[in-house]
Structures are given as structure tokens and as C-alpha cells.
Amino acid sequence: MRILFISFFYPPIKAIATVRTWNVCKALIAAGHTVQIVTVDSNEIAKERLESVPGFNEAASSELYSELRVPSPWPVLHGGQPAPSKGSIYLSIEKLFARIFSKLSIWSGFDPMILWALEVWRWIRTKTDVDLVLISGGPFSSFFPGYYLSRRLGCPLVLDYRDVWNNSPHTKFRISTRTVERRLLRHSKLVTAVSPSCLTSILGCEGRPSAVVTNGVSEQVYQYRCHHLQPSESLVVYAGALYPPKRSIEPFFDALVKFLEKRGGRNNIGFLYLGPSVDYVQEAARFYGLAEIVECKGIVSHEEALRTQAKALVTLVITTIEDEANEADRGILTGKLFEAIELARNVLVISPANSDARTLTAGMKHVRHFTGTQHAGMAQWLEELFNTPFVLEPPRPRYFAWEELGARFAKHLNGIGNT
């Protein structure tokens, strides 16, 4: 099939969502499909948010692959760089208005990339060489141009959810756009999501063809397992964004304080944060008296994040700190969870007792789950890890390799093409 694949997050943008979209694209090409990627013009993205992807140029040189990089009408909305010719006062005003627009768009039930989505429609509305439209969201505003093109051409629409749109646990207030979402769902020929609960929450009573395709990891992740041949660094690492109050660092910092108290205040442990929420983490560290052992590097390359986690004793992953969760919260399976499972020596997951993450990792000895209130249990587990001497263990299985997951995704799309 000739597949038009719309995704804002795509190489060279540095984001965990990029891992999914890039590997899905490779799998579709490997299955023989012609894929045209519609994504944002990377020239408008800040340089610190870009990085090269190993093997990208080789795969992109395929005759089955092409790109349509659509510029954004307002790059500042998604962290883009304003024109350098503008004065500092003008830039400050532009950034202020961008923040206001972002808040208003989120409260209205959409997202700040909606202007980019409108521009995408302007670029693709006359296309005719399309057999299937695939969209990976969020941003969920990117669903709209693909939906309208699918209707105009009468070709199948596939919606790939990396998170829930309505009932998102990361947003305190927003107007429901569920009626609009239902219309898109009813038109789609396939809906995919990263977890069973996430898929159930999205579909509701809409009986659409659907499938669960979890996130996974690229082949390069396994190359960093070589660091397991040496003793670990006395370090706990968290890589990714935090969204308080549900995805907050406070429960772990409280557990870290208890751990240090058990060890008589011996500060032979460090906490390293990699991600955009630096101010929040630093403020929490000061509140808990942990500023001396907490280091924040901010956004780093994917390679550095992988290498750091492979060397560290523990990688921390937080889905939501609630003890029990509703359907949408239960289904949170962030991409960094899968990387941690495959890469980290030990994984501490803070998640609800009824979360899909617990079901997914059942039987994995190096993964331990705690709810957001089990501070003492986290401290005790850390103590056990620090008291356990280093032993070289045999390599773990590959639980979530994208080679297999991508082939599964392509198979689902083949089913649409054959009906």
C-alpha cells in the first residue's frame, strides 16, 4: 500500500515518541509498503532538541520512503526558535503570547500544535496517491488532517494512540472533546494503543477493530548492556518529563530520605535527573534536603541517557503515584518504561496497584513495583540492592524488541489492505 504516515514526533526530534514512530516506519517499509512521512520541519526545532538516529540515512534512502516536512506557522509554540532578526522585546512578547495560546488550546481540549495540523491539511489536501492514512498521536490535533484526507479519498484511516486524549491523567483541567474523538474513531478502520486499559478507555462503547501494540526498544539499546559486565555506579536515574501531581518525584525523594536515615546518613548514593523538568526536581530536592546528592543534567542525547541507565544501579520510572487508578491511568505505559526494562540493571516503578505496567512486567525479577505511598518499601528495596554484592548474571531475554513489535504492527495494517 501507499501509506501516508502523519506524526509530529519523528527523527531528528529528541523524544521517546520518536522511537515508536521511526520503528513503525521501518517495519512498514520492510513489509513492502511505500511510506511518505508527514512531520514538522526540523529546521524550526531548537538544536538541543534534535539528534541523529543511527541508521536513519540508510533506511531513508529506500525507494519506498519519502518525507513531507511541513513548517509550523508559529514555531515558538513547540519550542522552536524565533527569527534571530527580531528584537529581544519582540521575542519576549511572542513567547508570552505563545504560552497564553498553549494554555488556552489545552484547556479547550486540543493542543498547541493545532496550528501546525491546519498547515498539514493545506499541504496534503490535494494528494491522491494514498491507499491508507496512518496517524500517531499526540499531538491529537494531527488526527484532523488525516481524517479529512481519508474521507476525501475514501481510503482507510488508522489511529495510533501513544496516550489517551480525553481523560488524560496529566492535565488538571480541559474541556472534553470526546464527541469529536468519537467521530474520528467511528471513521477509523483500526485503532492501536500501547496498553489494554488505554485502548479500553479510548474506545469506550465504540466497537472498532483494535489492537494493542506496546512501545518497544531499538536494537541500539541492547548494545549498552555491555556495561552490565562491570559493577554498577551507586546511582539512581530518572530520564524523562515529570507531570506533578500525578507523576511527581516526591514519593521517591521521601523514600530516599528514609534510605539515608537507615544508613546513618552515609551519602554513598546519588540521584541523576535527565529531562526537561529541572526546576521542579531541584525545588523538590531542596525541600527534602537532598540537594547535595541530586544532580540535574536536563535534556541529553538518547545515547547518553541509555549509557547512564546501563551503568546505574537503579532506573526509576513513574507512571502515576496514586494507589488505585482509573482505566486511563492504569494503561499508562511510557516509552521509557520499556527502555528501562530492557536496559537497566534494576527498575523501580511507582505505579498503581492495578496498573497494566504491573501485569506487563510480572515475573521480571529485576523490576519492582511500589505505589506512591509505599515509601518505606522503596527504602528497604534500595537497602537490599546496596547490600547485595556484584554478581555477573547471564543476559536477559529481549522482551520488547521493536523488530518483532514493528512486524506485528505491519501485519495489522496488512489485514486492512486485504479486506
N, C-alpha and C positions, 0 to 999 in steps of 0.2 A: 504493500500500500504506500501511497504518498501521504506521509503524516506531517501535519503542521503542529509543532510542539511549542506551546507558549509557556514561558517561565521567566519571571523577573530574575530569580536567583539561578545563575549559570556561570561557568568559568568565564573570566577570571575573578569573579566576585568571591571574596573570602567569607564563606558561610557554610554551616553544616548542611543547609538545604541544597547547596551546590553539589554536594557529594551524591545526593539522591538523583537529581535531575541529570547530571553528567553520566552516571552509570546506567540510568534508564535509556538515555540516548544511545550509548554504546551498544546496549543489548538489542535495541530495535534495529540498528544498522547490522549487527551480527545476524539478526534473524532475516535480513534481506529487505527490510523496508527502506524507503527513501525518506529521510528526515530533514525538515527545514526547521531550525530553531528560531523562534522569535523571542528576543530578550532585549534588555536595556543596553544602550550604548555604553560600553565600559569606559570610554574616554570621559564620561561625566561623573564617574565614581572616584572618590578620593583615593589616592595612590596607596595609602596604608590599608585600604580595604580590598586590595587586589593582590593576587599571587598567581604564578604559573601553576598549571596542573600537569603532573608527569604524564607523558603520552598524548597530550591533547593535540598537538600539531599533527602527529601521525594519524590519529583517528579522524581529525577534521579534514584530512586530505582525501578521504574516501569520496568516490564519485556519488555515493548515496547521501552525502552530507552537505548542507548549506546553512547559512546564517542570514538572519534579518535583524540587525541591531538597530532598535528604534530609539531615537533620542527622547529625552524627557523634556516636557515644556517647562519644568521647574526643578532642576536637579537638586537644589538645596533641600527639597522635601525628603529625599532619601540619602542624605549625607554627601551629595555631590558638591563639587567645587564651583563657587560662583566665578564669573568672569573676573580676572585679575585687574582689568582696567577700571572697575568700579571703585569708588572711594570707600574708605572704611566706614563712614557714617551710613552710606547707602547699604553696604553689606550687613551692618548691624540691624538696620531696619528690615532688610529682606529676611534675615534669619528669624527675627521676631515674628514677622507675618507668617513665615513657614511653620513655626511652632504653633501659632494660633490655628492655622489651617489644618495641621496634623491632628490637633486635639479635636477640632470640630468634625473632621472627617471620621475619626474613630468613634466619637460619641454618636454620630449619625448612623453607625452600623457598618461603615465601609472602611477604607484605609487611605493613607496619604498618597499611595501610588495610583489613585483613581485617574489622575490627570494623564499619567503615562498610559494607562489602559485605554483611555479615549484616543490617545495618539496612535496606539497599536491598531485600533479599529480603522483609523484613517489610512494606515499603511496597508492593511490586509483586506479591506472590504471589497476590492475588485479581483481578488485571487480566484482562480478557477481550478488550478492544478492540485486539488486537495481531495483525498479519499477519506481522511479521518482527522479530527481535531482533538489533540490531547493537551490538557492544561494542568499544570501542577501549581497548587496554591497553598498558602498565601504568597503574595497578596491576593485576596479573593476577588478584588476588582478586575484581575486579569481573566476571570471567568467570562466576563461580559463580551469582549470582542470575539472570543472563540465561540461563544454561544450563538451570537448573531451570524457569524460566518457559517457555522454548522447549519443553521436554519435556512440561510440563503441558498446554500449548495445542496441541502438535503443529505448531508453526509453525517456519519455517526460522531457523537461528542463523548469524550471520556474525561471525567473529572478525577484528578488525583489529589487527595487531601493529605497534607503533612500535619495538620492540626484541625481542630474544629473551628468553624466560622462563627456561628452563633453559640451562645453559652460558653464562650472561651473563658477558661479559668484565669487568664492573665489580664483581663480587662474588668475594672471595677464597675464602670457604667457605660452602657451603649444602648442605643435604640435597636430593637430586634429587627433584623432583615430576613426573618425566617420565611415570610411569604415569598420574597424574591428568590431565596435559596431553593424553596420547593419547586418553583417554576423551572429553575435550571436542572434540578435533579430529575424531574419528570421527563425532560427532553434528553437526558443523557442515556447512552447505551451501556455504560459501565461506570461504576463508582468504586474507586480504590481508596483505602485508608491504611494507616500504619498499625492499627490495633483493632481487635474485635469490638471493644467498648466504644472506641472512637467512631467506628463505622456504624454501630447501632445508634449512637447519639446523632450522627449526621442524617441517617436515613429516616429515623422516626418511623412513621407509618407508610413511608414511600417504598413500595415493593420494587426496587430497581435491581438489575443484575449488579452484583458487587463482589469484591474480593479483598482480602487482607494481604497486603504486601508490605512487610515491615521495612524499616530502614536497614541499612547494612553498612559494610565497610569495603573499601577498595583494597586491591592487592597490596598497595604500598604500606598499609597499616601493619601487615604481618612482618614486614621487613624489620620493624622496630622491636620485635620480640627478642632480637639478639641481645638486648640489654638485660634480659632476664638471666643471662649466664653469669652475671656479676651480682653481688649483694646490692640491695636497693638503697636509695637515699632516704634518710629519715624525713620524709616529706609527704604531706597530703596536698593533692592538686585538685582544683576545680577549674574546668575550662568551659566557658560559655556565659550567656547572659543570665541574670537573676531578675525575677519579677515579684518583688515583695507586694503583698504579704504572703501569697501562697507559695511562691518559690523563693524563699528567703534563707539567708545564711545563719540566722540567729540560733536555731536549734543546734547546729553543729558547733558553733562557737561556744555555746554553753557546755556542750559535751567535751569540747577541747579544754575548757577551764577545769572541768571535773577530772579529766585525764591528767592534767598537770598537777593538780592537787594530790592525786594518788601517788604520783612520782616525786612528791616532795618539792615541787617547783623546778625540777631539773628540765631546763628548756633544750632538750636534745631533739626537738621536733620542730618542723617549720610548716607553714601553710602558704601555698603559692596560688594566687588567683590569676587566671588568664581570660580576659574578656572585656566587654565594654562597661561593666558596672563597677568601675574602680572606686568612684566616690562613695557609693553605698557600702562596699566592702570595707573600705578604710574607716568610715564612720562607725560601722559595727565593731571593727577590731578595737578601736579606741574605747568604745563603750564597755567591751568585755575585758579590757586590759590586756589585749593580745597584740598590740601594735608592734611590739619588738619581734614577734615571730611570724607576722603576716606580711607577705610581700605581694604587691600588685604590679604585674607587668603590662596589663592592658591587652589590647588585641595583638596577637603574634601570628606568625605564619602557621599553617596547618602542620608543617613538618616539625616545628619547634614544640607545638602542643603535643604531638604524638610522641616525640622523643622524651619530653619531660614526664609524661604519664608512664611511659615504659620504665623509666628509671626510678620513679617514686614508689614508695611503699603502698600508698593508697590513692585511688582516684575517687573523688566524691561526686555523686550525681544526685540531683534533687528534682523530683517531678512535682510534688506538692507536699506541704508539711502537714496537711490535715490527716487525722487518724482514719477517718472513713470518707470516701469520696463519692460524688455523684457519677453518672455514666461518663460525662465528658472528661472529668478529672481522672477517672480510672484508666481511661485509654491513652493518657499522655505517655508516649514513648519517644523521648527526644533522641535525635541522631547521636548525640554524644554518649548516650547510654550504650549503644551498640559498639561504638569505638572503645569505650571503657571495658566492656565485656570481653572483646577480642584482644585488647592490648594490655590493660592494666594488670599488675600482679594481684591486687586486691581491689574490690569495688565496694564502696559503702553507698547504698542507695537509700535516700529518705523518700518514702512513698507511702500512700495509704495502705492499710491492711488488706483492702480488697482490690488493689491495683492490678492491671494487666501486666505491669512490669514484674511483679512477683511470680505470676503464673509463667511468664516467659522464661524466667531465669531459675525456675525450680530445678534443683539437682546440680546447679553450678556451685561448686564448693568455694570458689574464690569471690562469690558475690553474696553480700549480706544486706538484708533489708531491715530498716527501722522506721517507725513512724516519727513524726515531728516532735512527739512528747517523750520518746524513749532516750533521753539524754544519757542516763546512767548506763544503759545498754551499749550505746555507741562508745562511751568512755571505756567500758570493760573490754569491748572487742579490740579497740586500739591497744589497750594494755596487753592483751593476749598476742597480738601481732608483734609488738615490740619485744616481747619476751621469747618469741619463737626464733631459734637460730636459723640462719640461711641454709636452705637445702635446695639443690638443683633438681627441679621437677621435670618430668617429661613434657613435651609440648602439648598444649591443649588442642582440642578439636577446633575446626573453623565453624563456628555456629552460624554466622551471618555474613557470609561472603557474597558480595554483590554479583559475582559471576552467576551464581545459582538464582539469586533473587531477581536479577535482571532478566534472565531467561524465563522465569516464571511470569514476570510482568508482560514480556513479549508474547508469551503463549496466550494470555488472556486477551490481548489485542488481536491475535490471530483468530481467536474464536469469534470475535466481532466481524472480522473480514470474511469469514467463511459462512456467515449466516445470511 
